[in-house]
């Protein structure tokens, strides 16, 4: 029985990558500071103008700032190398941060909905011009903040969560501006809680949609692409493989896939085993980008599935054990 573990390193461009990451940290820091300042201004303006939707936008801005701080801390932790305590490394710190930020978004969304419903039964007078001016400034700052973190959001669930905070807040600011205009023109106070509910629905929808992927990674679920079935079929198609079982495919983080499987084969000599390992690794990498694979090769006469009572193999169309 032969056991093989293989992965490829990604050392190229290491210095450039670190420079890019540290530059990104600076942008995140500035974005967080700006959002904290904006939150203070909006809360004061909301209290003075009597606008719940402006205070709602302020609370969302505060969650933006907190999400950026959490994202910044997670990025730094994720860069730590693997050690004896964390043998897979610390990259999942960013996934945990994303889960925290999405959970925060959901809590904020539910709170806004509660406050908006309560305000419907007791509409308050609103100073429309204060709302429009402050929300306009907030929209500009939200757009700048989103631009600062956009580059990092492309390939990081953690930063995508922070970016989503800002994108949703930009949409909320637009809604607040429209609400302020309605109050100025028609003095329709009900627009305040109605638009607050709209902000809440926007926040909840996006948070719930993105949270699913985060939970799947933390639960070691197989990705949608490649699926475990696709990886299994790829291995089963190799000429020297008689069957495949005990296959597990999961994501270590957003960018790294890991696979382990038992391959049953007639291969017996060192040369045959080496050729099978090489073919399996190449097929997984070329077809699915799986660079981290742990493969155990079993001879057909001594396969663990046979020793355990002849359980059907995955290559024969039945689920792997």
VOGU-3710 file (C-alpha; in Angstrom, 3 decimals, decimal comma):
1> xxxxxxxxxx> 0,000/0,000/0,000  1,552/3,294/-1,058  0,759/6,728/0,294  1,531/9,970/-1,499  1,037/13,595/-0,521  1,804/16,370/-2,971  1,261/20,066/-3,386  2,778/22,890/-5,380  4,116/26,099/-3,889  3,279/29,550/-5,105
11> xxxxxxxxxx> 6,455/31,408/-4,388  6,667/33,392/-7,606  6,022/37,061/-7,190  6,230/36,738/-3,419  7,734/40,153/-2,815  5,326/41,825/-5,210  2,381/40,116/-3,527  3,440/41,332/-0,093  3,803/44,875/-1,402  0,312/44,698/-2,861
21> xxxxxxxxxx> -1,116/43,320/0,392  0,455/46,027/2,545  -0,763/48,726/0,153  -4,226/47,219/0,482  -3,932/47,397/4,279  -3,312/51,133/4,046  -6,385/51,661/1,895  -8,513/49,644/4,324  -7,235/51,740/7,249  -8,145/54,996/5,528
31> xxxxxxxxxx> -11,560/53,648/4,575  -12,288/52,614/8,184  -11,239/56,023/9,555  -13,407/57,906/7,066  -16,430/55,732/7,873  -16,065/56,281/11,616  -15,991/60,042/11,080  -19,009/59,878/8,793  -20,921/57,800/11,362  -20,522/60,486/14,025
41> xxxxxxxxxx> -21,687/63,228/11,647  -24,723/61,223/10,506  -25,869/60,310/14,009  -25,704/63,944/15,137  -27,474/65,109/11,972  -30,111/62,385/12,309  -30,898/63,405/15,878  -31,097/67,086/14,954  -33,250/66,499/11,865  -35,453/63,796/13,406
51> xxxxxxxxxx> -34,697/61,377/10,549  -34,676/57,668/11,409  -33,447/56,770/7,945  -30,394/59,015/8,437  -29,627/57,343/11,776  -30,176/53,969/10,078  -27,644/54,950/7,435  -25,258/56,017/10,226  -25,542/52,642/11,964  -24,849/50,934/8,689
61> xxxxxxxxxx> -21,798/53,169/8,235  -20,614/52,151/11,695  -20,956/48,513/10,706  -18,941/49,383/7,584  -16,124/50,737/9,725  -16,196/47,708/12,030  -16,242/45,343/9,050  -13,190/47,054/7,592  -11,314/46,811/10,899  -12,192/43,117/11,186
71> xxxxxxxxxx> -11,177/42,557/7,559  -7,861/44,342/8,122  -7,065/42,246/11,211  -8,040/39,009/9,446  -5,790/39,794/6,471  -2,817/40,213/8,776  -3,559/37,006/10,700  -4,069/35,062/7,459  -0,479/35,794/6,379  1,041/33,893/9,258
81> xxxxxxxxxx> 2,824/30,723/8,160  1,621/27,297/9,209  2,977/25,989/12,513  2,619/22,933/14,746  -0,587/24,307/16,245  -2,217/25,470/12,999  -0,853/22,953/10,518  -3,054/24,209/7,664  -2,003/27,803/8,300  -4,134/30,802/9,223
91> xxxxxxxxxx> -5,761/31,586/5,872  -9,236/30,755/7,168  -9,043/33,767/9,466  -10,401/35,730/6,523  -13,328/33,325/6,139  -14,130/33,664/9,851  -13,988/37,452/9,493  -16,390/37,267/6,560  -18,820/35,230/8,679  -18,640/37,838/11,469
101> xxxxxxxxxx> -19,269/40,673/9,018  -22,192/38,977/7,321  -23,703/38,166/10,721  -23,329/41,820/11,708  -25,078/42,866/8,514  -28,011/40,599/9,347  -28,291/41,979/12,899  -28,193/45,564/11,588  -30,800/44,754/8,946  -33,185/43,232/11,478
111> xxxxxxxxxx> -32,723/46,175/13,867  -33,504/48,669/11,116  -36,647/46,754/10,174  -37,822/46,764/13,802  -37,247/50,506/14,190  -38,917/51,286/10,866  -42,074/49,368/11,777  -42,232/51,168/15,136  -41,826/54,565/13,388  -44,735/53,796/11,050
121> xxxxxxxxxx> -47,095/54,025/14,021  -45,550/57,306/15,189  -44,196/59,392/12,255  -41,851/62,165/13,387  -41,177/65,596/11,830  -38,094/65,596/9,619  -35,743/68,382/8,522  -35,513/67,458/4,845  -32,578/69,648/3,783  -30,356/68,371/6,589
131> xxxxxxxxxx> -31,136/64,820/5,522  -30,374/65,484/1,849  -27,087/67,303/2,485  -25,674/64,826/4,989  -26,790/61,806/2,950  -25,206/63,360/-0,146  -21,886/63,686/1,648  -22,300/60,098/2,871  -22,881/58,866/-0,672  -19,638/60,439/-1,872
141> xxxxxxxxxx> -17,698/58,917/1,040  -19,352/55,512/0,526  -18,317/55,570/-3,131  -14,722/56,473/-2,224  -14,592/53,758/0,433  -15,959/51,145/-1,974  -13,326/52,147/-4,529  -10,567/51,755/-1,923  -11,494/48,136/-1,158  -12,750/47,054/-4,602
151> xxxxxxxxxx> -9,437/45,590/-5,766  -9,159/43,342/-2,691  -12,806/42,255/-3,001  -12,221/40,506/-6,325  -10,510/37,452/-4,822  -11,288/37,575/-1,100  -14,548/36,601/0,574  -13,417/38,603/3,601  -12,941/41,784/1,581  -16,071/41,048/-0,444
161> xxxxxxxxxx> -18,033/41,159/2,805  -16,497/44,547/3,659  -17,103/45,788/0,110  -20,718/44,645/0,310  -21,139/46,692/3,499  -20,057/49,792/1,591  -21,999/49,013/-1,557  -25,191/48,470/0,423  -24,559/51,688/2,331  -24,138/53,625/-0,901
171> xxxxxxxxxx> -27,531/52,327/-1,987  -28,946/53,282/1,387  -27,580/56,817/1,014  -29,323/57,154/-2,334  -32,584/56,040/-0,701  -32,106/58,566/2,113  -31,509/61,399/-0,364  -34,693/60,506/-2,235  -36,574/60,353/1,070  -35,318/63,784/2,062
181> xxxxxxxxxx> -36,462/65,222/-1,266  -39,926/63,709/-0,791  -40,157/65,302/2,669  -39,104/68,700/1,295  -41,544/68,644/-1,619  -44,596/66,839/-0,191  -43,945/66,624/3,585  -44,797/62,907/3,454  -43,240/61,611/6,689  -44,131/57,976/6,069
191> xxxxxxxxxx> -41,369/57,865/3,459  -38,814/57,746/6,302  -39,808/54,337/7,768  -40,675/52,949/4,332  -37,213/53,701/2,951  -35,661/52,403/6,169  -37,436/49,096/5,493  -36,036/49,183/1,963  -32,530/49,650/3,357  -33,115/46,740/5,737
201> xxxxxxxxxx> -34,298/44,449/2,941  -31,272/45,373/0,812  -28,865/44,581/3,650  -30,525/41,282/4,588  -30,759/40,020/1,025  -27,092/40,524/0,209  -25,832/39,261/3,560  -27,852/36,042/3,369  -26,805/35,378/-0,226  -23,088/35,718/0,550
211> xxxxxxxxxx> -23,153/33,955/3,913  -23,891/30,574/2,324  -20,473/30,330/0,680  -18,748/31,307/3,916  -20,502/28,588/5,894  -19,730/25,990/3,219  -16,009/26,691/3,449  -16,018/26,483/7,247  -17,995/23,221/7,067  -15,418/21,702/4,667
221> xxxxxxxxxx> -18,065/21,313/1,972  -16,997/20,401/-1,548  -17,071/23,353/-3,948  -19,654/23,571/-6,718  -16,872/23,504/-9,283  -15,113/21,189/-9,402  -17,558/18,934/-7,610  -16,483/15,818/-5,748  -18,129/13,737/-8,484  -16,076/15,484/-11,180
231> xxxxxxxxxx> -12,840/14,891/-9,275  -13,813/11,249/-8,699  -14,545/10,718/-12,389  -11,229/12,278/-13,353  -9,326/9,821/-11,160  -11,452/6,852/-12,261  -10,674/7,592/-15,926  -6,963/6,979/-15,393  -6,100/3,673/-17,073  -4,271/2,159/-14,095
241> xxxxxxxxxx> -7,102/2,942/-11,636  -9,571/0,110/-11,003  -11,758/2,059/-8,564  -11,836/5,130/-6,337  -13,206/5,413/-2,818  -12,809/7,408/0,382  -12,667/10,625/-1,655  -12,922/13,955/0,143  -12,709/17,348/-1,538  -12,806/20,620/0,357
251> xxxxxxxxxx> -11,508/24,173/0,335  -8,801/25,112/2,780  -9,742/28,716/2,012  -11,162/30,575/-0,961  -8,239/29,885/-3,263  -6,862/26,483/-2,237  -8,534/23,150/-2,886  -7,522/20,001/-1,043  -8,319/16,408/-1,960  -7,720/12,998/-0,454
261> xxxxxxxxxx> -8,665/9,671/-2,013  -7,909/5,957/-2,091  -7,029/4,626/-5,544  -7,329/0,871/-6,139  -4,958/-0,414/-8,817  -3,065/-3,415/-10,144  0,094/-1,328/-9,967  2,686/-3,015/-7,766  6,220/-2,089/-8,782  7,784/1,217/-7,688
271> xxxxxxxxxx> 7,799/2,393/-11,292  4,105/1,639/-11,801  3,168/3,348/-8,534  5,211/6,436/-9,405  3,585/6,655/-12,841  0,118/6,370/-11,308  0,855/9,116/-8,783  2,159/11,397/-11,500  -0,839/10,764/-13,757  -3,323/11,374/-10,930
281> xxxxxxxxxx> -1,664/14,617/-9,831  -1,431/15,903/-13,388  -5,074/15,114/-14,146  -6,341/16,825/-10,991  -4,226/19,913/-11,620  -4,914/20,260/-15,333  -8,677/19,662/-15,194  -9,607/21,155/-11,847  -6,695/23,216/-10,520  -6,325/20,920/-7,503
291> xxxxxxxxxx> -2,699/21,267/-6,415  -2,924/19,778/-2,922  -3,713/16,044/-3,045  -3,201/13,173/-0,638  -3,490/9,865/-2,491  -3,347/6,387/-1,005  -2,762/3,646/-3,549  -4,087/0,192/-2,691  -3,545/-3,041/-4,572  -6,740/-4,700/-5,789
301> xxxxxxxxxx> -5,996/-7,742/-3,631  -5,650/-5,698/-0,457  -8,009/-2,734/-0,891  -9,578/-1,484/2,318  -13,045/-1,580/0,745  -12,598/-5,313/0,196  -11,373/-5,835/3,754  -14,428/-3,955/5,020  -16,866/-6,277/3,263  -16,696/-5,312/-0,392
311> xxxxxxxxxx> -18,323/-1,874/-0,257  -19,085/-0,636/-3,793  -16,468/1,693/-5,259  -17,076/5,278/-6,292  -15,877/4,466/-9,801  -18,804/2,073/-10,154  -21,292/4,889/-9,626  -21,980/4,507/-5,921  -21,074/7,171/-3,318  -17,627/6,890/-1,758
321> x> -17,419/5,943/1,913
//
